[in-house]
Amino acid sequence: MGDAISAVIAMPPESSAVETPARPVRRHAATTEPVWVQVLLVLGALGFLLSFLLLPLALVFVEALRGGWTAFVAAVSEADALAAVKLTLLVTGIVVPLNLLFGVAAAWAVSKHEFRGKRWLVTLIDLPFAVSPVVAGLIYVLIFGAQGWAYSLIDEGWRFTLPLLGELHVQLPKIVFALPGIVLATIFVTFPFIARELMPLMEQQGTDEELAALSLGASGWQTFWRVTLPNIRWALLYGVLLCSARALGEFGAVSVVSGHIRGRTNTLPLHVEILYNEYAYSAAFAAASLLALTALVTLGLKTWLEWRHGEALAANHRH
């Protein structure tokens, strides 16, 4: 009995222990500049945004509506304007899915595999960031134009003979000053966006989840659809958004290969340029306001995707 009492007395009395109050953690500022310097920097940034972004954007809508709502509707519903809008949407609808396939394939190859020429592939993906769009359009003109080395193949077509069908003649579509040239030029300037959004994320994720799925008997397609794609869906949507915005507003490369044919090869940015050069300022700003609206919609979708991505990451951390 005495030993038990001694053991109890020897134990530290938890209930009577005096807890030392935790000292408040002092948070140090990230910078040591005076307050007036920080205020000056913030005001400078706001002034820059106001002068070079918000005011020009507001000016576009003010000039577009200067002639009244009736004049605005007439300018955007005119035949050449509608043709430019349709061509712009058509080119974007062709370019974005092709870049989606290329971007996913390139990111998968670069991030999940090791092979010879990997660095060269990454360099080629970044090439449109270093080459001027005007130079890219000029290259297509030099290749597929009337003086280009591939023009004879396009003009004369391909003739070949099949055993049962005899001689066949395949006439290739015109490239320069036509829809295929505009699509090729737009693809060149936009194809890095989706791949560049996916590659860092897929490299960070590694291959552990894919290897686990394959070890459990999943096929390659099942692994991609059920493991890889859900992990990259937000980055994929963000890349598609950036690619679409770039395709809608592309000017330089398309200007070189389009030929500026009214109602046929003029995209919306080219239509704005032609109207402005003809001193039709109200109509030019009305058409430009459509591009400004797409920019605002893109910005809103970008903000929403970033918010949803942040919510998804927070939910994953909680679980």
PyMOL commands that set and color helices and strands:
alter all, ss='L'
color gray80, all
select helices_A, chain A and resi 2-10+35-64+69-76+79-112+118-125+127-130+133-144+151-156+179-190+192-205+208-215+220-249+252-258+268-277+281-318
alter helices_A, ss='H'
color red, helices_A
select strands_A, chain A and resi 158-162+166-170
alter strands_A, ss='S'
color yellow, strands_A
deselect
rebuild
show_as cartoon
